[in-house]
């Protein structure tokens, strides 16, 4: 899975988030959902996608999509026994 593949999915689903565009929480929610769905389709059943934002100035935010592909700790402990 690459950034290009995820970007393609976002474009196809009309959920692109681009630098310099106005902040729209509903657009970020849709993009997060598209990423999560794509990960599940690719076999990352336990993957989770979230969005974080950091205010840089009164008019600027840094938006990050955080992808966690690993199973949670309980599942890892279960598999180790």
N, CA, C and O atoms as CSV, one atom per row, in Angstrom:
chain,resi,resn,atom,element,x,y,z
A,1,UNK,N,N,0.849,-1.164,0.000
A,1,UNK,CA,C,0.000,0.000,0.000
A,1,UNK,C,C,0.901,1.236,0.000
A,1,UNK,O,O,1.804,1.367,0.826
A,2,UNK,N,N,0.639,2.120,-0.927
A,2,UNK,CA,C,1.462,3.318,-1.045
A,2,UNK,C,C,0.603,4.574,-0.928
A,2,UNK,O,O,-0.624,4.524,-1.012
A,3,UNK,N,N,1.275,5.683,-0.735
A,3,UNK,CA,C,0.593,6.972,-0.686
A,3,UNK,C,C,-0.137,7.234,-1.999
A,3,UNK,O,O,-1.231,7.797,-2.001
A,4,UNK,N,N,0.463,6.829,-3.109
A,4,UNK,CA,C,-0.164,7.033,-4.413
A,4,UNK,C,C,-1.481,6.256,-4.514
A,4,UNK,O,O,-2.468,6.773,-5.037
A,5,UNK,N,N,-1.496,5.025,-4.019
A,5,UNK,CA,C,-2.722,4.225,-4.045
A,5,UNK,C,C,-3.824,4.883,-3.215
A,5,UNK,O,O,-4.980,4.933,-3.636
A,6,UNK,N,N,-3.465,5.378,-2.053
A,6,UNK,CA,C,-4.443,6.044,-1.196
A,6,UNK,C,C,-4.924,7.329,-1.851
A,6,UNK,O,O,-6.118,7.629,-1.826
A,7,UNK,N,N,-4.014,8.086,-2.434
A,7,UNK,CA,C,-4.391,9.323,-3.126
A,7,UNK,C,C,-5.353,9.041,-4.275
A,7,UNK,O,O,-6.299,9.797,-4.498
A,8,UNK,N,N,-5.114,7.962,-4.999
A,8,UNK,CA,C,-5.997,7.574,-6.098
A,8,UNK,C,C,-7.394,7.264,-5.575
A,8,UNK,O,O,-8.391,7.682,-6.164
A,9,UNK,N,N,-7.461,6.535,-4.473
A,9,UNK,CA,C,-8.762,6.212,-3.873
A,9,UNK,C,C,-9.499,7.481,-3.444
A,9,UNK,O,O,-10.700,7.619,-3.678
A,10,UNK,N,N,-8.777,8.399,-2.820
A,10,UNK,CA,C,-9.397,9.653,-2.391
A,10,UNK,C,C,-9.939,10.429,-3.583
A,10,UNK,O,O,-11.033,10.990,-3.520
A,11,UNK,N,N,-9.181,10.459,-4.659
A,11,UNK,CA,C,-9.606,11.158,-5.882
A,11,UNK,C,C,-10.849,10.495,-6.467
A,11,UNK,O,O,-11.818,11.177,-6.799
A,12,UNK,N,N,-10.827,9.169,-6.594
A,12,UNK,CA,C,-11.954,8.443,-7.173
A,12,UNK,C,C,-13.236,8.621,-6.361
A,12,UNK,O,O,-14.331,8.653,-6.923
A,13,UNK,N,N,-13.098,8.736,-5.034
A,13,UNK,CA,C,-14.253,8.872,-4.155
A,13,UNK,C,C,-14.624,10.337,-3.893
A,13,UNK,O,O,-15.502,10.632,-3.082
A,14,UNK,N,N,-13.944,11.240,-4.587
A,14,UNK,CA,C,-14.158,12.687,-4.419
A,14,UNK,C,C,-14.010,13.114,-2.955
A,14,UNK,O,O,-14.836,13.843,-2.405
A,15,UNK,N,N,-12.923,12.629,-2.349
A,15,UNK,CA,C,-12.644,12.931,-0.953
A,15,UNK,C,C,-11.236,13.497,-0.786
A,15,UNK,O,O,-10.636,13.366,0.280
A,16,UNK,N,N,-10.712,14.122,-1.833
A,16,UNK,CA,C,-9.362,14.675,-1.781
A,16,UNK,C,C,-9.291,15.827,-0.786
A,16,UNK,O,O,-10.217,16.627,-0.657
A,17,UNK,N,N,-8.178,15.882,-0.099
A,17,UNK,CA,C,-7.883,16.999,0.798
A,17,UNK,C,C,-6.598,17.615,0.273
A,17,UNK,O,O,-5.559,16.957,0.235
A,18,UNK,N,N,-6.668,18.869,-0.130
A,18,UNK,CA,C,-5.515,19.505,-0.760
A,18,UNK,C,C,-5.005,20.679,0.065
A,18,UNK,O,O,-5.761,21.341,0.775
A,19,UNK,N,N,-3.724,20.916,-0.046
A,19,UNK,CA,C,-3.081,22.055,0.603
A,19,UNK,C,C,-3.689,23.344,0.063
A,19,UNK,O,O,-3.884,23.498,-1.143
A,20,UNK,N,N,-3.982,24.262,0.972
A,20,UNK,CA,C,-4.477,25.571,0.568
A,20,UNK,C,C,-5.986,25.664,0.428
A,20,UNK,O,O,-6.510,26.733,0.117
A,21,UNK,N,N,-6.697,24.556,0.654
A,21,UNK,CA,C,-8.149,24.611,0.552
A,21,UNK,C,C,-8.756,24.905,1.926
A,21,UNK,O,O,-8.125,24.644,2.951
A,22,UNK,N,N,-9.972,25.445,1.953
A,22,UNK,CA,C,-10.611,25.740,3.240
A,22,UNK,C,C,-10.822,24.476,4.079
A,22,UNK,O,O,-11.021,23.383,3.550
A,23,UNK,N,N,-10.773,24.656,5.383
A,23,UNK,CA,C,-10.994,23.560,6.328
A,23,UNK,C,C,-12.465,23.180,6.315
A,23,UNK,O,O,-13.337,24.004,6.592
A,24,UNK,N,N,-12.729,21.917,5.989
A,24,UNK,CA,C,-14.092,21.400,5.980
A,24,UNK,C,C,-14.104,20.065,6.705
A,24,UNK,O,O,-13.700,19.049,6.139
A,25,UNK,N,N,-14.567,20.054,7.962
A,25,UNK,CA,C,-14.549,18.814,8.740
A,25,UNK,C,C,-15.245,17.640,8.050
A,25,UNK,O,O,-14.797,16.500,8.169
A,26,UNK,N,N,-16.328,17.911,7.337
A,26,UNK,CA,C,-17.052,16.823,6.666
A,26,UNK,C,C,-16.193,16.183,5.569
A,26,UNK,O,O,-16.300,14.983,5.316
A,27,UNK,N,N,-15.354,16.973,4.928
A,27,UNK,CA,C,-14.451,16.453,3.893
A,27,UNK,C,C,-13.380,15.555,4.535
A,27,UNK,O,O,-13.030,14.510,3.986
A,28,UNK,N,N,-12.870,15.968,5.689
A,28,UNK,CA,C,-11.881,15.152,6.396
A,28,UNK,C,C,-12.499,13.845,6.880
A,28,UNK,O,O,-11.862,12.794,6.814
A,29,UNK,N,N,-13.745,13.908,7.369
A,29,UNK,CA,C,-14.428,12.703,7.816
A,29,UNK,C,C,-14.583,11.726,6.653
A,29,UNK,O,O,-14.331,10.531,6.803
A,30,UNK,N,N,-14.994,12.234,5.500
A,30,UNK,CA,C,-15.152,11.378,4.318
A,30,UNK,C,C,-13.816,10.780,3.896
A,30,UNK,O,O,-13.743,9.593,3.579
A,31,UNK,N,N,-12.774,11.580,3.890
A,31,UNK,CA,C,-11.446,11.087,3.510
A,31,UNK,C,C,-10.977,10.000,4.475
A,31,UNK,O,O,-10.426,8.985,4.048
A,32,UNK,N,N,-11.191,10.205,5.761
A,32,UNK,CA,C,-10.817,9.192,6.755
A,32,UNK,C,C,-11.565,7.892,6.500
A,32,UNK,O,O,-10.985,6.810,6.596
A,33,UNK,N,N,-12.837,7.991,6.178
A,33,UNK,CA,C,-13.637,6.800,5.916
A,33,UNK,C,C,-13.175,6.080,4.652
A,33,UNK,O,O,-13.118,4.851,4.627
A,34,UNK,N,N,-12.849,6.825,3.616
A,34,UNK,CA,C,-12.346,6.227,2.375
A,34,UNK,C,C,-11.038,5.476,2.652
A,34,UNK,O,O,-10.845,4.362,2.166
A,35,UNK,N,N,-10.153,6.083,3.426
A,35,UNK,CA,C,-8.879,5.428,3.774
A,35,UNK,C,C,-9.137,4.151,4.555
A,35,UNK,O,O,-8.562,3.108,4.242
A,36,UNK,N,N,-9.995,4.216,5.568
A,36,UNK,CA,C,-10.296,3.036,6.390
A,36,UNK,C,C,-10.891,1.918,5.536
A,36,UNK,O,O,-10.491,0.761,5.666
A,37,UNK,N,N,-11.841,2.253,4.667
A,37,UNK,CA,C,-12.461,1.250,3.801
A,37,UNK,C,C,-11.440,0.619,2.861
A,37,UNK,O,O,-11.463,-0.591,2.631
A,38,UNK,N,N,-10.543,1.442,2.318
A,38,UNK,CA,C,-9.513,0.936,1.411
A,38,UNK,C,C,-8.581,-0.041,2.142
A,38,UNK,O,O,-8.218,-1.084,1.598
A,39,UNK,N,N,-8.205,0.300,3.358
A,39,UNK,CA,C,-7.334,-0.587,4.139
A,39,UNK,C,C,-8.007,-1.932,4.382
A,39,UNK,O,O,-7.372,-2.981,4.264
A,40,UNK,N,N,-9.288,-1.900,4.719
A,40,UNK,CA,C,-10.014,-3.147,4.960
A,40,UNK,C,C,-10.080,-3.983,3.689
A,40,UNK,O,O,-9.885,-5.198,3.740
A,41,UNK,N,N,-10.352,-3.353,2.553
A,41,UNK,CA,C,-10.399,-4.075,1.278
A,41,UNK,C,C,-9.060,-4.704,0.937
A,41,UNK,O,O,-9.012,-5.752,0.292
A,42,UNK,N,N,-7.976,-4.076,1.362
A,42,UNK,CA,C,-6.627,-4.586,1.079
A,42,UNK,C,C,-6.188,-5.650,2.088
A,42,UNK,O,O,-5.061,-6.141,2.014
A,43,UNK,N,N,-7.065,-6.012,3.029
A,43,UNK,CA,C,-6.749,-7.082,3.965
A,43,UNK,C,C,-6.260,-6.629,5.319
A,43,UNK,O,O,-5.920,-7.463,6.159
A,44,UNK,N,N,-6.214,-5.334,5.557
A,44,UNK,CA,C,-5.799,-4.823,6.857
A,44,UNK,C,C,-7.042,-4.700,7.743
A,44,UNK,O,O,-7.511,-3.599,8.028
A,45,UNK,N,N,-7.561,-5.846,8.169
A,45,UNK,CA,C,-8.843,-5.917,8.879
A,45,UNK,C,C,-8.834,-5.077,10.159
A,45,UNK,O,O,-9.836,-4.439,10.483
A,46,UNK,N,N,-7.728,-5.071,10.882
A,46,UNK,CA,C,-7.649,-4.368,12.159
A,46,UNK,C,C,-7.163,-2.928,12.031
A,46,UNK,O,O,-6.977,-2.242,13.036
A,47,UNK,N,N,-6.961,-2.477,10.817
A,47,UNK,CA,C,-6.427,-1.127,10.605
A,47,UNK,C,C,-7.438,-0.065,11.019
A,47,UNK,O,O,-8.651,-0.246,10.908
A,48,UNK,N,N,-6.900,1.032,11.494
A,48,UNK,CA,C,-7.731,2.170,11.875
A,48,UNK,C,C,-7.122,3.429,11.266
A,48,UNK,O,O,-5.902,3.569,11.185
A,49,UNK,N,N,-7.982,4.328,10.846
A,49,UNK,CA,C,-7.530,5.612,10.307
A,49,UNK,C,C,-8.155,6.708,11.154
A,49,UNK,O,O,-9.339,6.655,11.487
A,50,UNK,N,N,-7.348,7.695,11.495
A,50,UNK,CA,C,-7.862,8.829,12.259
A,50,UNK,C,C,-7.267,10.109,11.686
A,50,UNK,O,O,-6.337,10.080,10.880
A,51,UNK,N,N,-7.825,11.227,12.122
A,51,UNK,CA,C,-7.371,12.535,11.646
A,51,UNK,C,C,-6.953,13.347,12.857
A,51,UNK,O,O,-7.654,13.379,13.869
A,52,UNK,N,N,-5.813,14.000,12.747
A,52,UNK,CA,C,-5.398,14.942,13.787
A,52,UNK,C,C,-5.107,16.278,13.130
A,52,UNK,O,O,-4.685,16.344,11.975
A,53,UNK,N,N,-5.340,17.336,13.883
A,53,UNK,CA,C,-5.023,18.656,13.343
A,53,UNK,C,C,-4.236,19.454,14.368
A,53,UNK,O,O,-4.376,19.269,15.577
A,54,UNK,N,N,-3.410,20.340,13.852
A,54,UNK,CA,C,-2.563,21.191,14.686
A,54,UNK,C,C,-2.679,22.617,14.168
A,54,UNK,O,O,-2.413,22.889,12.997
A,55,UNK,N,N,-3.074,23.511,15.043
A,55,UNK,CA,C,-3.205,24.910,14.644
A,55,UNK,C,C,-1.832,25.559,14.619
A,55,UNK,O,O,-1.126,25.578,15.627
A,56,UNK,N,N,-1.459,26.089,13.465
A,56,UNK,CA,C,-0.174,26.746,13.289
A,56,UNK,C,C,-0.328,28.253,13.464
A,56,UNK,O,O,0.532,28.919,14.040
A,57,UNK,N,N,-1.437,28.771,12.958
A,57,UNK,CA,C,-1.748,30.191,13.106
A,57,UNK,C,C,-3.267,30.331,13.094
A,57,UNK,O,O,-3.988,29.336,13.021
A,58,UNK,N,N,-3.741,31.553,13.167
A,58,UNK,CA,C,-5.188,31.778,13.167
A,58,UNK,C,C,-5.841,31.322,11.862
A,58,UNK,O,O,-7.047,31.081,11.825
A,59,UNK,N,N,-5.061,31.203,10.805
A,59,UNK,CA,C,-5.624,30.824,9.509
A,59,UNK,C,C,-5.021,29.560,8.907
A,59,UNK,O,O,-5.308,29.226,7.758
A,60,UNK,N,N,-4.191,28.854,9.669
A,60,UNK,CA,C,-3.496,27.693,9.115
A,60,UNK,C,C,-3.549,26.509,10.072
A,60,UNK,O,O,-3.288,26.643,11.268
A,61,UNK,N,N,-3.893,25.344,9.519
A,61,UNK,CA,C,-3.889,24.081,10.252
A,61,UNK,C,C,-2.999,23.083,9.527
A,61,UNK,O,O,-2.877,23.114,8.303
A,62,UNK,N,N,-2.383,22.206,10.294
A,62,UNK,CA,C,-1.707,21.048,9.715
A,62,UNK,C,C,-2.622,19.862,9.982
A,62,UNK,O,O,-2.974,19.584,11.129
A,63,UNK,N,N,-3.001,19.171,8.927
A,63,UNK,CA,C,-3.879,18.010,9.026
A,63,UNK,C,C,-3.048,16.756,8.788
A,63,UNK,O,O,-2.272,16.687,7.835
A,64,UNK,N,N,-3.214,15.770,9.656
A,64,UNK,CA,C,-2.507,14.496,9.502
A,64,UNK,C,C,-3.516,13.358,9.515
A,64,UNK,O,O,-4.436,13.338,10.333
A,65,UNK,N,N,-3.336,12.417,8.605
A,65,UNK,CA,C,-4.097,11.186,8.640
A,65,UNK,C,C,-3.186,10.144,9.278
A,65,UNK,O,O,-2.089,9.881,8.784
A,66,UNK,N,N,-3.639,9.562,10.362
A,66,UNK,CA,C,-2.853,8.586,11.108
A,66,UNK,C,C,-3.444,7.207,10.833
A,66,UNK,O,O,-4.629,6.969,11.066
A,67,UNK,N,N,-2.604,6.306,10.337
A,67,UNK,CA,C,-3.038,4.953,9.999
A,67,UNK,C,C,-2.326,3.968,10.917
A,67,UNK,O,O,-1.098,3.927,10.978
A,68,UNK,N,N,-3.124,3.177,11.628
A,68,UNK,CA,C,-2.598,2.143,12.503
A,68,UNK,C,C,-2.995,0.805,11.895
A,68,UNK,O,O,-4.170,0.439,11.896
A,69,UNK,N,N,-2.017,0.080,11.377
A,69,UNK,CA,C,-2.276,-1.187,10.696
A,69,UNK,C,C,-2.165,-2.392,11.615
A,69,UNK,O,O,-2.544,-3.497,11.225
A,70,UNK,N,N,-1.655,-2.206,12.824
A,70,UNK,CA,C,-1.377,-3.333,13.703
A,70,UNK,C,C,-2.602,-3.723,14.513
A,70,UNK,O,O,-3.428,-2.871,14.841
A,71,UNK,N,N,-2.726,-5.013,14.839
A,71,UNK,CA,C,-3.828,-5.432,15.703
A,71,UNK,C,C,-3.617,-4.858,17.106
A,71,UNK,O,O,-2.503,-4.490,17.477
A,72,UNK,N,N,-4.691,-4.790,17.868
A,72,UNK,CA,C,-4.549,-4.246,19.222
A,72,UNK,C,C,-3.803,-5.214,20.125
A,72,UNK,O,O,-3.590,-6.368,19.753
A,73,UNK,N,N,-3.404,-4.763,21.304
A,73,UNK,CA,C,-2.574,-5.548,22.219
A,73,UNK,C,C,-3.243,-6.845,22.658
A,73,UNK,O,O,-2.570,-7.866,22.799
A,74,UNK,N,N,-4.558,-6.821,22.876
A,74,UNK,CA,C,-5.257,-8.039,23.320
A,74,UNK,C,C,-5.120,-9.158,22.310
A,74,UNK,O,O,-4.910,-10.312,22.686
A,75,UNK,N,N,-5.237,-8.833,21.031
A,75,UNK,CA,C,-5.120,-9.854,19.992
A,75,UNK,C,C,-3.698,-10.401,19.923
A,75,UNK,O,O,-3.506,-11.593,19.684
A,76,UNK,N,N,-2.695,-9.541,20.129
A,76,UNK,CA,C,-1.310,-10.002,20.091
A,76,UNK,C,C,-1.051,-10.972,21.231
A,76,UNK,O,O,-0.397,-11.996,21.034
A,77,UNK,N,N,-1.565,-10.658,22.446
A,77,UNK,CA,C,-1.367,-11.537,23.581
A,77,UNK,C,C,-2.047,-12.874,23.343
A,77,UNK,O,O,-1.502,-13.920,23.695
A,78,UNK,N,N,-3.223,-12.850,22.754
A,78,UNK,CA,C,-3.970,-14.064,22.470
A,78,UNK,C,C,-3.177,-14.969,21.537
A,78,UNK,O,O,-3.142,-16.185,21.723
A,79,UNK,N,N,-2.555,-14.386,20.556
A,79,UNK,CA,C,-1.832,-15.172,19.546
A,79,UNK,C,C,-0.509,-15.707,20.072
A,79,UNK,O,O,0.009,-16.681,19.526
A,80,UNK,N,N,0.052,-15.109,21.108
A,80,UNK,CA,C,1.338,-15.551,21.641
A,80,UNK,C,C,1.212,-16.810,22.499
A,80,UNK,O,O,2.188,-17.546,22.646
A,81,UNK,N,N,0.044,-17.073,23.062
A,81,UNK,CA,C,-0.142,-18.244,23.956
A,81,UNK,C,C,-0.070,-19.534,23.227
A,81,UNK,O,O,-0.206,-20.595,23.836
